[in-house]
Amino acid sequence: MSELPGKPVPRPNADSAPFWDACNREELTFQRCQACGQAQFYPRSLCTACQATDLGWETSAGLGTVFTFTVNHRPPTPAFKDDVPYVIALVDLDEGFRMMLNVIDCAIEDVAIGTRVRIVFEPRGPEGEQLIPQATPMA
């Protein structure tokens, strides 16, 4: 039997490299516009609110609330077949930005709109060299 290909790992670019470097230190970072104060995620070169280019990086406490979620029953690739069913959620982080994350280490029925979560990191890649942010319910 052939080995399944692994789960995808990010390919950082100039905008996202600081984010992925921080993930590998188990830190969740986000951008904040220095002109208008808007927090944003995913990393990019312009502010989504005012289009300024003066963006700074901040470290999140990694705490948030499930805004909405869905349960995925079909793996997007064979690498995810052992994970189904799994929860994909939009999480509002306390610092004012939203991320799409898998909710892991819990029963599906433990996830609801309004569930408080914290960010954890899942190792990916052949050597587990890339850490991917995920969410887990707070106790």
MIBATOR-616144 format. One record per residue (C-alpha): residue number from 1; residue in three letters; x, y, z. Coordinates in nm, 4 decimals, decimal comma. Example, Ala and Ser with C-alpha at 12.3 -4.5 7.8 and 13.67 -1.06 7.14 Angstrom:
pos:1; code:ALA; xx:1,2300; yy:-0,4500; zz:0,7800
pos:2; code:SER; xx:1,3670; yy:-0,1060; zz:0,7140
This chain:
pos:1; code:MET; xx:0,0000; yy:0,0000; zz:0,0000
pos:2; code:SER; xx:0,1358; yy:0,3429; zz:-0,0885
pos:3; code:GLU; xx:0,1806; yy:0,6156; zz:0,1688
pos:4; code:LEU; xx:-0,0655; yy:0,9042; zz:0,1515
pos:5; code:PRO; xx:0,0743; yy:1,2480; zz:0,0754
pos:6; code:GLY; xx:0,1015; yy:1,4703; zz:0,3824
pos:7; code:LYS; xx:-0,1188; yy:1,7599; zz:0,4751
pos:8; code:PRO; xx:-0,0228; yy:2,0824; zz:0,3016
pos:9; code:VAL; xx:0,2234; yy:2,3218; zz:0,4583
pos:10; code:PRO; xx:0,2286; yy:2,6957; zz:0,3922
pos:11; code:ARG; xx:0,4502; yy:2,8586; zz:0,1348
pos:12; code:PRO; xx:0,5313; yy:3,1917; zz:0,2988
pos:13; code:ASN; xx:0,5700; yy:3,5046; zz:0,0887
pos:14; code:ALA; xx:0,7044; yy:3,8481; zz:0,1839
pos:15; code:ASP; xx:0,3751; yy:3,9424; zz:0,3531
pos:16; code:SER; xx:0,3154; yy:3,6170; zz:0,5423
pos:17; code:ALA; xx:0,6699; yy:3,5091; zz:0,6420
pos:18; code:PRO; xx:0,6659; yy:3,6962; zz:0,9778
pos:19; code:PHE; xx:0,3351; yy:3,5255; zz:1,0656
pos:20; code:TRP; xx:0,4640; yy:3,1750; zz:0,9871
pos:21; code:ASP; xx:0,7944; yy:3,2409; zz:1,1648
pos:22; code:ALA; xx:0,5965; yy:3,3359; zz:1,4767
pos:23; code:CYS; xx:0,3791; yy:3,0230; zz:1,4471
pos:24; code:ASN; xx:0,6961; yy:2,8144; zz:1,4575
pos:25; code:ARG; xx:0,7665; yy:2,9791; zz:1,7945
pos:26; code:GLU; xx:0,4066; yy:2,8952; zz:1,9006
pos:27; code:GLU; xx:0,3069; yy:3,2616; zz:1,8862
pos:28; code:LEU; xx:-0,0010; yy:3,3910; zz:1,7067
pos:29; code:THR; xx:0,0672; yy:3,7255; zz:1,5413
pos:30; code:PHE; xx:-0,1473; yy:3,9654; zz:1,3421
pos:31; code:GLN; xx:-0,1076; yy:4,2973; zz:1,1699
pos:32; code:ARG; xx:-0,2316; yy:4,6319; zz:1,2988
pos:33; code:CYS; xx:-0,2414; yy:4,9443; zz:1,0842
pos:34; code:GLN; xx:-0,0260; yy:5,2177; zz:1,2336
pos:35; code:ALA; xx:-0,2366; yy:5,4840; zz:1,0563
pos:36; code:CYS; xx:-0,5905; yy:5,3869; zz:1,1609
pos:37; code:GLY; xx:-0,5462; yy:5,1146; zz:1,4251
pos:38; code:GLN; xx:-0,7356; yy:4,8422; zz:1,2350
pos:39; code:ALA; xx:-0,6350; yy:4,4830; zz:1,3273
pos:40; code:GLN; xx:-0,6281; yy:4,2438; zz:1,0338
pos:41; code:PHE; xx:-0,5651; yy:3,8861; zz:0,9390
pos:42; code:TYR; xx:-0,4514; yy:3,7355; zz:0,6936
pos:43; code:PRO; xx:-0,1178; yy:3,9139; zz:0,6418
pos:44; code:ARG; xx:-0,1028; yy:4,1528; zz:0,3462
pos:45; code:SER; xx:0,0762; yy:4,4651; zz:0,2326
pos:46; code:LEU; xx:-0,2136; yy:4,7128; zz:0,2736
pos:47; code:CYS; xx:-0,4581; yy:4,7962; zz:0,5499
pos:48; code:THR; xx:-0,8032; yy:4,6622; zz:0,4671
pos:49; code:ALA; xx:-0,9662; yy:4,9699; zz:0,6228
pos:50; code:CYS; xx:-0,7635; yy:5,2651; zz:0,4920
pos:51; code:GLN; xx:-0,5162; yy:5,1119; zz:0,2419
pos:52; code:ALA; xx:-0,2147; yy:5,2485; zz:0,4339
pos:53; code:THR; xx:0,1073; yy:5,0513; zz:0,4016
pos:54; code:ASP; xx:0,2385; yy:5,1173; zz:0,7542
pos:55; code:LEU; xx:0,1475; yy:4,7846; zz:0,9152
pos:56; code:GLY; xx:0,2950; yy:4,6613; zz:1,2422
pos:57; code:TRP; xx:0,2990; yy:4,3120; zz:1,3916
pos:58; code:GLU; xx:0,1474; yy:4,2338; zz:1,7320
pos:59; code:THR; xx:0,1269; yy:3,9122; zz:1,9323
pos:60; code:SER; xx:-0,2203; yy:3,7852; zz:2,0153
pos:61; code:ALA; xx:-0,3089; yy:3,6310; zz:2,3499
pos:62; code:GLY; xx:-0,4584; yy:3,3503; zz:2,1390
pos:63; code:LEU; xx:-0,8073; yy:3,3695; zz:2,2893
pos:64; code:GLY; xx:-1,1312; yy:3,4103; zz:2,0989
pos:65; code:THR; xx:-1,4933; yy:3,3190; zz:2,0418
pos:66; code:VAL; xx:-1,6509; yy:3,0993; zz:1,7755
pos:67; code:PHE; xx:-1,8481; yy:3,3290; zz:1,5445
pos:68; code:THR; xx:-1,9821; yy:3,0452; zz:1,3277
pos:69; code:PHE; xx:-1,8777; yy:2,6942; zz:1,2305
pos:70; code:THR; xx:-1,9482; yy:2,3970; zz:1,0086
pos:71; code:VAL; xx:-1,8771; yy:2,0266; zz:1,0363
pos:72; code:ASN; xx:-1,6846; yy:1,8885; zz:0,7407
pos:73; code:HIS; xx:-1,7624; yy:1,5256; zz:0,6552
pos:74; code:ARG; xx:-1,5611; yy:1,5005; zz:0,3328
pos:75; code:PRO; xx:-1,1846; yy:1,5295; zz:0,3275
pos:76; code:PRO; xx:-1,0513; yy:1,7886; zz:0,0807
pos:77; code:THR; xx:-0,7628; yy:1,5517; zz:-0,0005
pos:78; code:PRO; xx:-0,6737; yy:1,1965; zz:0,1033
pos:79; code:ALA; xx:-0,4323; yy:1,3385; zz:0,3619
pos:80; code:PHE; xx:-0,7333; yy:1,4507; zz:0,5709
pos:81; code:LYS; xx:-0,9340; yy:1,1273; zz:0,5523
pos:82; code:ASP; xx:-0,8527; yy:1,0245; zz:0,9093
pos:83; code:ASP; xx:-0,9686; yy:1,3641; zz:1,0424
pos:84; code:VAL; xx:-1,3306; yy:1,3601; zz:0,9243
pos:85; code:PRO; xx:-1,5649; yy:1,4657; zz:1,0578
pos:86; code:TYR; xx:-1,4007; yy:1,7851; zz:1,1827
pos:87; code:VAL; xx:-1,5071; yy:2,1369; zz:1,2743
pos:88; code:ILE; xx:-1,4043; yy:2,4440; zz:1,0756
pos:89; code:ALA; xx:-1,4843; yy:2,7694; zz:1,2550
pos:90; code:LEU; xx:-1,4607; yy:3,1429; zz:1,2070
pos:91; code:VAL; xx:-1,3103; yy:3,2634; zz:1,5334
pos:92; code:ASP; xx:-1,3171; yy:3,6245; zz:1,6495
pos:93; code:LEU; xx:-0,9912; yy:3,6809; zz:1,8356
pos:94; code:ASP; xx:-1,0028; yy:3,9152; zz:2,1335
pos:95; code:GLU; xx:-0,7711; yy:4,1660; zz:1,9616
pos:96; code:GLY; xx:-1,0315; yy:4,2380; zz:1,6921
pos:97; code:PHE; xx:-0,9531; yy:4,0141; zz:1,3950
pos:98; code:ARG; xx:-1,1124; yy:3,6964; zz:1,2613
pos:99; code:MET; xx:-0,9482; yy:3,3688; zz:1,1556
pos:100; code:MET; xx:-1,0730; yy:3,0477; zz:0,9985
pos:101; code:LEU; xx:-0,9429; yy:2,7561; zz:1,2052
pos:102; code:ASN; xx:-1,0055; yy:2,3903; zz:1,2691
pos:103; code:VAL; xx:-1,1393; yy:2,3227; zz:1,6186
pos:104; code:ILE; xx:-0,9531; yy:2,0218; zz:1,7536
pos:105; code:ASP; xx:-0,9154; yy:1,8076; zz:2,0666
pos:106; code:CYS; xx:-1,2860; yy:1,8001; zz:2,1462
pos:107; code:ALA; xx:-1,6095; yy:1,6299; zz:2,0506
pos:108; code:ILE; xx:-1,7968; yy:1,7960; zz:1,7650
pos:109; code:GLU; xx:-2,0948; yy:1,8553; zz:1,9932
pos:110; code:ASP; xx:-1,8709; yy:2,0609; zz:2,2256
pos:111; code:VAL; xx:-1,8501; yy:2,3377; zz:1,9631
pos:112; code:ALA; xx:-2,1222; yy:2,6027; zz:1,9409
pos:113; code:ILE; xx:-2,1531; yy:2,9643; zz:1,8379
pos:114; code:GLY; xx:-2,0134; yy:3,1603; zz:2,1303
pos:115; code:THR; xx:-1,7730; yy:2,8869; zz:2,2479
pos:116; code:ARG; xx:-1,4562; yy:3,0369; zz:2,3940
pos:117; code:VAL; xx:-1,1422; yy:2,8900; zz:2,2375
pos:118; code:ARG; xx:-0,7670; yy:2,9210; zz:2,2651
pos:119; code:ILE; xx:-0,5102; yy:2,8819; zz:1,9918
pos:120; code:VAL; xx:-0,2923; yy:2,5704; zz:1,9825
pos:121; code:PHE; xx:-0,0404; yy:2,4687; zz:1,7183
pos:122; code:GLU; xx:-0,0398; yy:2,1504; zz:1,5095
pos:123; code:PRO; xx:0,2914; yy:2,0264; zz:1,3648
pos:124; code:ARG; xx:0,2902; yy:1,9720; zz:0,9876
pos:125; code:GLY; xx:0,5405; yy:1,8694; zz:0,7271
pos:126; code:PRO; xx:0,7536; yy:1,5559; zz:0,7054
pos:127; code:GLU; xx:0,9549; yy:1,6509; zz:1,0138
pos:128; code:GLY; xx:0,6782; yy:1,8465; zz:1,1900
pos:129; code:GLU; xx:0,8784; yy:2,1584; zz:1,1097
pos:130; code:GLN; xx:0,5814; yy:2,3892; zz:1,0425
pos:131; code:LEU; xx:0,3318; yy:2,4742; zz:1,3162
pos:132; code:ILE; xx:-0,0247; yy:2,5496; zz:1,2045
pos:133; code:PRO; xx:-0,2649; yy:2,7423; zz:1,4312
pos:134; code:GLN; xx:-0,5788; yy:2,5579; zz:1,5355
pos:135; code:ALA; xx:-0,8385; yy:2,6247; zz:1,8057
pos:136; code:THR; xx:-0,9512; yy:2,4197; zz:2,1026
pos:137; code:PRO; xx:-1,2326; yy:2,4936; zz:2,3505
pos:138; code:MET; xx:-1,1274; yy:2,6472; zz:2,6795
pos:139; code:ALA; xx:-1,1970; yy:2,4429; zz:2,9890
